[in-house]
C-alpha cells in the first residue's frame, strides 16, 4: 500500500468515526427532545386544569357564593319580604 492510499484510508476511518459520533449525539438529542415535549404536554395540561379551576372559583364568587351550587338559591337563604312584613304587622 502506498502512502497516498494509507492517508485516504485514515481519512475514511476518521470520517466514519465522526459519523458514528454524530449519529449517537442525534439519538441522544431526539430522546431529550421527546422528554421535554412530554414535560411540556404535562405542564400545558396542568395549566389548563388550573385555569379551569380559577374560572370555576371566579364564577362562584360572582354568582353569590357556593350556596347556589348546593341547590340553594340566595332567595331560599333569606326570609321573603312577605314573611318579614307579616311578622311586623
MMTF fields as JSON, N, C-alpha, C and O atoms, coordinates in Angstrom:
{
  "mmtfVersion": "1.0.0",
  "mmtfProducer": "UNKNOWN",
  "numBonds": 355,
  "numAtoms": 356,
  "numGroups": 89,
  "numChains": 1,
  "numModels": 1,
  "chainsPerModel": [1],
  "groupsPerChain": [89],
  "chainIdList": ["A"],
  "bondAtomList": [4, 2, 8, 6, 12, 10, 16, 14, 20, 18, 24, 22, 28, 26, 32, 30, 36, 34, 40, 38, 44, 42, 48, 46, 52, 50, 56, 54, 60, 58, 64, 62, 68, 66, 72, 70, 76, 74, 80, 78, 84, 82, 88, 86, 92, 90, 96, 94, 100, 98, 104, 102, 108, 106, 112, 110, 116, 114, 120, 118, 124, 122, 128, 126, 132, 130, 136, 134, 140, 138, 144, 142, 148, 146, 152, 150, 156, 154, 160, 158, 164, 162, 168, 166, 172, 170, 176, 174, 180, 178, 184, 182, 188, 186, 192, 190, 196, 194, 200, 198, 204, 202, 208, 206, 212, 210, 216, 214, 220, 218, 224, 222, 228, 226, 232, 230, 236, 234, 240, 238, 244, 242, 248, 246, 252, 250, 256, 254, 260, 258, 264, 262, 268, 266, 272, 270, 276, 274, 280, 278, 284, 282, 288, 286, 292, 290, 296, 294, 300, 298, 304, 302, 308, 306, 312, 310, 316, 314, 320, 318, 324, 322, 328, 326, 332, 330, 336, 334, 340, 338, 344, 342, 348, 346, 352, 350],
  "bondOrderList": [1, 1, 1, 1, 1, 1, 1, 1, 1, 1, 1, 1, 1, 1, 1, 1, 1, 1, 1, 1, 1, 1, 1, 1, 1, 1, 1, 1, 1, 1, 1, 1, 1, 1, 1, 1, 1, 1, 1, 1, 1, 1, 1, 1, 1, 1, 1, 1, 1, 1, 1, 1, 1, 1, 1, 1, 1, 1, 1, 1, 1, 1, 1, 1, 1, 1, 1, 1, 1, 1, 1, 1, 1, 1, 1, 1, 1, 1, 1, 1, 1, 1, 1, 1, 1, 1, 1, 1],
  "groupList": [{"groupName": "UNK", "atomNameList": ["N", "CA", "C", "O"], "elementList": ["N", "C", "C", "O"], "formalChargeList": [0, 0, 0, 0], "bondAtomList": [1, 0, 2, 1, 3, 2], "bondOrderList": [1, 1, 2], "singleLetterCode": "X", "chemCompType": "L-PEPTIDE LINKING"}],
  "groupTypeList": [0, 0, 0, 0, 0, 0, 0, 0, 0, 0, 0, 0, 0, 0, 0, 0, 0, 0, 0, 0, 0, 0, 0, 0, 0, 0, 0, 0, 0, 0, 0, 0, 0, 0, 0, 0, 0, 0, 0, 0, 0, 0, 0, 0, 0, 0, 0, 0, 0, 0, 0, 0, 0, 0, 0, 0, 0, 0, 0, 0, 0, 0, 0, 0, 0, 0, 0, 0, 0, 0, 0, 0, 0, 0, 0, 0, 0, 0, 0, 0, 0, 0, 0, 0, 0, 0, 0, 0, 0],
  "groupIdList": [1, 2, 3, 4, 5, 6, 7, 8, 9, 10, 11, 12, 13, 14, 15, 16, 17, 18, 19, 20, 21, 22, 23, 24, 25, 26, 27, 28, 29, 30, 31, 32, 33, 34, 35, 36, 37, 38, 39, 40, 41, 42, 43, 44, 45, 46, 47, 48, 49, 50, 51, 52, 53, 54, 55, 56, 57, 58, 59, 60, 61, 62, 63, 64, 65, 66, 67, 68, 69, 70, 71, 72, 73, 74, 75, 76, 77, 78, 79, 80, 81, 82, 83, 84, 85, 86, 87, 88, 89],
  "secStructList": [7, 7, 2, 2, 2, 2, 2, 2, 2, 2, 2, 2, 2, 2, 2, 2, 2, 2, 2, 2, 2, 2, 2, 2, 2, 2, 2, 2, 2, 2, 2, 2, 2, 2, 2, 2, 2, 2, 2, 2, 2, 2, 2, 2, 2, 2, 2, 2, 2, 2, 2, 2, 2, 2, 2, 2, 2, 2, 2, 2, 2, 2, 6, 6, 7, 4, 4, 4, 4, 4, 6, 7, 7, 2, 2, 2, 2, 1, 7, 7, 2, 2, 2, 2, 2, 2, 2, 2, 7],
  "xCoordList": [0.854, 0.0, 0.899, 1.876, 0.566, 1.392, 0.913, -0.142, 1.671, 1.413, 0.082, -0.651, -0.229, -1.468, -2.685, -3.665, -2.643, -3.741, -3.91, -5.036, -2.826, -2.898, -3.545, -4.346, -3.21, -3.818, -5.321, -6.117, -5.691, -7.1, -7.854, -8.965, -7.249, -7.879, -8.03, -9.055, -6.988, -7.05, -8.132, -8.836, -8.265, -9.277, -10.676, -11.557, -10.882, -12.187, -12.514, -13.664, -11.519, -11.732, -12.148, -13.034, -11.501, -11.853, -13.264, -14.041, -13.58, -14.925, -15.972, -17.02, -15.69, -16.622, -16.814, -17.939, -15.728, -15.81, -16.626, -17.453, -16.398, -17.143, -18.623, -19.492, -18.903, -20.276, -20.994, -22.134, -20.335, -20.936, -21.183, -22.218, -20.243, -20.401, -21.591, -22.363, -21.738, -22.863, -24.199, -25.191, -24.219, -25.45, -25.85, -27.028, -24.858, -25.133, -25.66, -26.613, -25.036, -25.495, -26.916, -27.717, -27.224, -28.573, -29.592, -30.658, -29.279, -30.188, -30.399, -31.519, -29.314, -29.413, -30.284, -31.14, -30.061, -30.856, -32.327, -33.188, -32.621, -34.019, -34.69, -35.851, -33.96, -34.519, -34.78, -35.815, -33.849, -34.04, -35.206, -35.986, -35.319, -36.426, -37.762, -38.729, -37.816, -39.047, -39.405, -40.575, -38.412, -38.669, -39.218, -40.183, -38.598, -39.024, -40.442, -41.247, -40.752, -42.1, -43.135, -44.248, -42.769, -43.683, -43.889, -45.01, -42.815, -42.933, -43.783, -44.58, -43.607, -44.382, -45.865, -46.71, -46.173, -47.565, -48.166, -49.284, -47.423, -47.905, -48.127, -49.153, -47.17, -47.296, -48.474, -49.204, -48.662, -49.782, -51.115, -52.024, -51.234, -52.47, -52.704, -53.841, -51.643, -51.765, -52.236, -53.1, -51.673, -52.085, -53.542, -54.262, -53.975, -55.381, -56.301, -57.352, -55.9, -56.704, -56.778, -57.847, -55.64, -55.608, -56.463, -57.203, -56.373, -57.204, -58.682, -59.488, -59.045, -60.432, -60.873, -61.987, -59.998, -60.313, -60.485, -61.396, -59.601, -59.698, -61.022, -61.699, -61.381, -62.644, -63.839, -64.763, -63.804, -64.921, -65.033, -66.13, -63.906, -63.942, -64.324, -65.041, -63.853, -64.249, -65.743, -66.391, -66.286, -67.719, -68.512, -69.579, -67.993, -68.667, -68.716, -69.723, -67.634, -67.607, -68.585, -69.261, -68.68, -69.551, -71.015, -71.893, -71.298, -72.684, -73.273, -74.432, -72.529, -73.101, -72.618, -73.175, -71.639, -71.063, -71.471, -72.252, -70.942, -71.158, -72.573, -72.943, -73.372, -74.721, -75.559, -76.366, -75.379, -76.119, -75.801, -76.662, -74.593, -74.171, -74.513, -74.239, -75.106, -75.581, -77.078, -77.699, -77.656, -79.079, -79.909, -81.138, -79.268, -79.983, -79.763, -78.626, -80.824, -80.678, -80.585, -80.991, -80.065, -79.971, -81.325, -81.392, -82.413, -83.734, -84.193, -84.969, -83.739, -84.105, -83.323, -83.749, -82.204, -81.377, -81.932, -81.729, -82.632, -83.143, -84.665, -85.299, -85.247, -86.721, -87.277, -86.678, -88.42, -89.026, -89.546, -89.738, -89.781, -90.251, -91.665, -92.028, -92.471, -93.854, -93.837, -94.649, -92.936, -92.859, -92.39, -92.904, -91.465, -90.951, -92.039, -92.192, -92.806, -93.873, -94.972, -95.52, -95.309, -96.353, -95.951, -96.795, -94.677, -94.201, -94.247, -94.409, -94.109, -94.095, -95.493, -95.649, -96.526, -97.89, -98.592, -99.75],
  "yCoordList": [-1.177, 0.0, 1.239, 1.31, 2.178, 3.378, 4.406, 4.238, 5.437, 6.463, 7.17, 7.469, 7.435, 8.112, 7.256, 7.793, 5.977, 5.068, 4.975, 4.882, 4.999, 4.949, 6.215, 6.146, 7.362, 8.625, 8.613, 9.04, 8.117, 8.053, 7.119, 7.426, 5.991, 5.027, 5.632, 5.456, 6.349, 7.014, 8.079, 8.223, 8.819, 9.857, 9.248, 9.772, 8.145, 7.473, 6.97, 7.038, 6.471, 5.995, 7.124, 6.958, 8.272, 9.436, 9.916, 10.252, 9.943, 10.373, 9.401, 9.824, 8.101, 7.088, 7.244, 7.153, 7.477, 7.655, 8.901, 8.879, 9.986, 11.218, 11.019, 11.528, 10.283, 9.992, 9.214, 9.527, 8.212, 7.413, 8.272, 8.137, 9.144, 10.034, 10.974, 11.204, 11.509, 12.403, 11.665, 12.219, 10.43, 9.64, 9.418, 9.506, 9.13, 8.94, 10.229, 10.208, 11.352, 12.648, 12.954, 13.499, 12.604, 12.824, 11.995, 12.499, 10.74, 9.881, 10.433, 10.45, 10.882, 11.466, 12.721, 12.913, 13.565, 14.787, 14.5, 15.179, 13.487, 13.128, 12.615, 12.932, 11.818, 11.309, 12.455, 12.481, 13.398, 14.548, 15.418, 15.906, 15.61, 16.389, 15.732, 16.417, 14.428, 13.708, 13.91, 14.097, 13.873, 14.116, 15.522, 15.716, 16.491, 17.886, 18.064, 18.766, 17.441, 17.553, 16.915, 17.423, 15.795, 15.168, 16.082, 16.216, 16.711, 17.647, 18.849, 19.343, 19.315, 20.452, 20.106, 20.903, 18.931, 18.492, 18.4, 18.86, 17.805, 17.679, 19.061, 19.305, 19.959, 21.302, 22.046, 22.747, 21.896, 22.552, 22.046, 22.836, 20.727, 20.159, 20.63, 20.898, 20.733, 21.221, 22.667, 23.036, 23.479, 24.881, 25.019, 25.884, 24.179, 24.212, 23.853, 24.467, 22.852, 22.459, 23.598, 23.89, 24.246, 25.366, 26.517, 27.129, 26.819, 27.879, 27.544, 28.428, 26.282, 25.869, 26.044, 26.497, 25.684, 25.862, 27.339, 27.713, 28.17, 29.614, 30.141, 30.935, 29.696, 30.139, 29.703, 30.481, 28.444, 27.937, 28.688, 29.068, 28.902, 29.61, 31.072, 31.642, 31.673, 33.053, 33.146, 34.116, 32.135, 32.095, 31.975, 32.574, 31.205, 31.08, 32.423, 32.765, 33.178, 34.485, 35.453, 36.194, 35.469, 36.428, 36.017, 36.863, 34.737, 34.273, 34.271, 33.893, 34.674, 34.769, 33.705, 33.574, 32.959, 32.017, 30.582, 30.29, 29.694, 28.263, 27.797, 26.698, 28.57, 28.139, 27.884, 26.955, 28.69, 28.497, 27.152, 26.545, 26.687, 25.452, 24.234, 23.106, 24.44, 23.326, 23.128, 22.39, 23.77, 23.641, 24.639, 24.573, 25.567, 26.57, 27.917, 28.37, 28.546, 29.857, 30.906, 30.636, 32.089, 33.138, 33.518, 33.931, 33.389, 33.733, 32.712, 33.054, 31.479, 30.462, 30.643, 30.156, 31.323, 31.51, 32.609, 32.575, 33.585, 34.705, 34.623, 34.159, 35.059, 35.057, 36.008, 37.041, 35.65, 36.502, 37.767, 37.822, 38.789, 40.082, 39.97, 40.713, 39.071, 38.939, 38.337, 38.723, 37.398, 36.835, 37.894, 37.954, 38.703, 39.757, 40.789, 41.254, 41.153, 42.105, 41.562, 42.295, 40.28, 39.678, 39.638, 39.828, 39.395, 39.323, 40.688, 40.77, 41.741, 43.093, 43.657, 44.672, 43.07, 43.599, 43.207, 43.574],
  "zCoordList": [0.0, 0.0, 0.0, 0.746, -0.817, -0.864, 0.158, 0.769, 0.333, 1.338, 1.084, 2.027, -0.164, -0.536, -0.15, 0.366, -0.383, -0.041, 1.468, 1.957, 2.201, 3.666, 4.212, 5.144, 3.648, 4.068, 3.803, 4.639, 2.629, 2.265, 3.209, 3.639, 3.523, 4.43, 5.83, 6.489, 6.271, 7.582, 7.618, 8.617, 6.54, 6.43, 6.479, 7.16, 5.762, 5.766, 7.164, 7.597, 7.864, 9.238, 10.168, 11.007, 10.011, 10.834, 10.509, 11.403, 9.232, 8.818, 9.36, 9.847, 9.275, 9.781, 11.284, 11.777, 12.018, 13.469, 13.799, 14.711, 13.064, 13.297, 12.971, 13.679, 11.905, 11.521, 12.62, 12.964, 13.164, 14.239, 15.484, 16.137, 15.805, 16.955, 16.759, 17.69, 15.564, 15.268, 15.348, 15.821, 14.889, 14.969, 16.428, 16.775, 17.283, 18.717, 19.335, 20.114, 18.981, 19.502, 19.039, 19.798, 17.799, 17.275, 18.047, 18.402, 18.307, 19.078, 20.482, 20.992, 21.097, 22.438, 22.404, 23.267, 21.412, 21.281, 21.056, 21.614, 20.236, 19.99, 21.255, 21.515, 22.05, 23.304, 24.281, 24.947, 24.367, 25.249, 24.789, 25.607, 23.479, 22.94, 23.264, 23.596, 23.17, 23.495, 24.97, 25.303, 25.848, 27.276, 27.492, 28.232, 26.845, 27.003, 26.468, 27.079, 25.346, 24.792, 25.714, 25.845, 26.358, 27.311, 28.52, 29.011, 29.0, 30.117, 29.725, 30.523, 28.495, 28.015, 27.962, 28.37, 27.463, 27.39, 28.794, 29.025, 29.728, 31.105, 31.717, 32.352, 31.526, 32.073, 31.452, 32.152, 30.148, 29.467, 30.009, 30.261, 30.189, 30.737, 32.166, 32.554, 32.942, 34.311, 34.325, 35.12, 33.453, 33.39, 32.944, 33.443, 32.017, 31.599, 32.756, 32.936, 33.544, 34.709, 35.71, 36.247, 35.965, 36.909, 36.393, 37.164, 35.104, 34.529, 34.681, 34.97, 34.491, 34.679, 36.114, 36.378, 37.048, 38.47, 38.813, 39.551, 38.269, 38.505, 37.959, 38.612, 36.769, 36.16, 37.015, 37.255, 37.468, 38.277, 39.6, 40.01, 40.264, 41.543, 41.353, 42.177, 40.281, 39.987, 39.727, 40.121, 39.063, 38.817, 40.106, 40.242, 41.049, 42.341, 43.059, 43.679, 42.977, 43.636, 42.998, 43.711, 41.691, 41.01, 41.06, 40.891, 41.288, 41.313, 42.709, 42.879, 43.696, 45.03, 45.975, 47.065, 45.63, 46.567, 46.326, 45.42, 47.136, 46.937, 47.251, 46.837, 47.956, 48.298, 47.052, 47.03, 46.023, 44.782, 44.154, 43.517, 44.322, 43.693, 44.536, 44.126, 45.706, 46.522, 46.346, 47.111, 45.358, 45.103, 45.88, 45.843, 46.589, 47.378, 46.715, 46.583, 46.306, 45.685, 46.787, 47.918, 46.493, 47.506, 48.091, 49.249, 47.32, 47.854, 48.885, 49.778, 48.787, 49.769, 51.062, 52.109, 51.009, 52.195, 53.094, 54.308, 52.513, 53.283, 53.35, 52.402, 54.436, 54.5, 53.452, 53.153, 52.903, 51.886, 52.517, 53.732, 51.71, 52.226, 52.764, 53.676, 52.234, 52.74, 54.126, 54.967, 54.396, 55.732, 56.714, 57.831, 56.35, 57.209, 57.48, 58.609, 56.425, 56.589, 57.472, 58.295, 57.316, 58.136, 59.589, 60.465, 59.871, 61.244, 61.915, 63.132, 61.157, 61.767, 61.903, 62.582, 61.304, 61.361, 62.616, 62.815]
}
